Amino acid sequence: MQKDNYKIISDKIVFMKIPSLKGKGKWENAENISIALILLGAFILSLGIGLTILTPKGVPAILAMIGALISFVFTVVLIFIWLIKEIKGE
């Protein structure tokens, strides 16, 4: 087991370190945050779709719609970040 990726509290308790979203510059930070939020939106979308097995109305449908919206918005944001990075030549 690598000690770089894990924090050992005692002999039996091991926590995995959370990777940092920091990049080399502000555009890479924005890119990393956007990717993380796309993944969060996809998770919420999947949770909403999975919960529609129980009932197709109410909270599961709203979760699916919110997850789809979050994923879509931050995908568009990511495309604009890439466009800005290409224009600025970074």
VOGU-3710 file (C-alpha; in Angstrom, 3 decimals, decimal comma):
1> mqkdnykiis> 0,000/0,000/0,000  1,356/3,409/-0,970  1,599/5,922/1,831  1,345/8,888/-0,567  -2,327/8,333/-1,351  -3,483/7,238/2,089  -3,571/8,759/5,546  -2,994/6,180/8,266  -4,714/7,037/11,543  -3,951/3,845/13,444
11> dkivfmkips> -3,040/0,259/12,591  -6,475/-0,506/11,140  -8,029/2,826/10,097  -6,924/4,072/6,687  -8,408/7,077/4,866  -7,776/7,833/1,218  -6,644/11,393/0,500  -8,975/13,442/-1,684  -7,244/14,600/-4,862  -6,852/18,344/-5,256
21> lkgkgkwena> -8,643/20,238/-8,012  -5,820/22,769/-8,225  -4,251/23,255/-11,632  -1,326/25,256/-12,935  -3,405/28,345/-13,639  -6,859/29,810/-13,238  -8,143/28,247/-16,469  -7,005/24,775/-15,422  -8,655/25,287/-12,023  -11,896/26,257/-13,774
31> enisialill> -11,545/23,260/-16,092  -11,044/20,841/-13,186  -13,978/22,277/-11,239  -16,173/22,089/-14,326  -15,270/18,435/-14,877  -15,993/17,659/-11,211  -19,406/19,340/-11,479  -20,194/17,418/-14,681  -19,493/14,199/-12,782  -21,666/15,395/-9,877
41> gafilslgig> -24,493/16,177/-12,309  -24,137/12,743/-13,900  -24,314/11,129/-10,458  -27,466/13,107/-9,557  -28,989/12,217/-12,937  -28,251/8,521/-12,395  -29,656/8,664/-8,891  -32,843/10,302/-10,163  -33,246/7,765/-12,967  -32,607/4,907/-10,560
51> ltiltpkgvp> -35,146/6,215/-8,064  -37,834/6,454/-10,756  -38,078/2,676/-10,402  -39,893/3,333/-7,140  -42,098/6,159/-8,388  -41,987/8,101/-11,651  -43,361/11,249/-10,017  -42,012/13,779/-7,560  -38,475/13,927/-6,193  -36,853/11,288/-8,448
61> ailamigali> -38,028/13,069/-11,590  -36,838/16,409/-10,225  -33,442/14,893/-9,326  -33,071/13,521/-12,853  -33,942/16,894/-14,389  -31,595/18,817/-12,079  -28,763/16,350/-12,742  -29,258/16,685/-16,491  -29,300/20,479/-16,214  -26,114/20,581/-14,113
71> sfvftvvlif> -24,297/18,240/-16,510  -25,421/20,212/-19,557  -24,572/23,660/-18,144  -21,098/22,685/-16,986  -20,391/20,857/-20,255  -21,105/24,125/-22,068  -18,930/25,975/-19,534  -16,110/23,478/-20,154  -16,366/24,014/-23,912  -16,103/27,787/-23,409
81> iwlikeikge> -13,091/27,308/-21,110  -11,387/25,216/-23,785  -12,239/27,859/-26,390  -10,766/30,641/-24,235  -7,630/28,561/-23,597  -7,188/28,036/-27,343  -7,690/31,721/-28,143  -5,279/32,881/-25,435  -2,765/30,184/-26,384  -2,327/28,762/-22,882
//
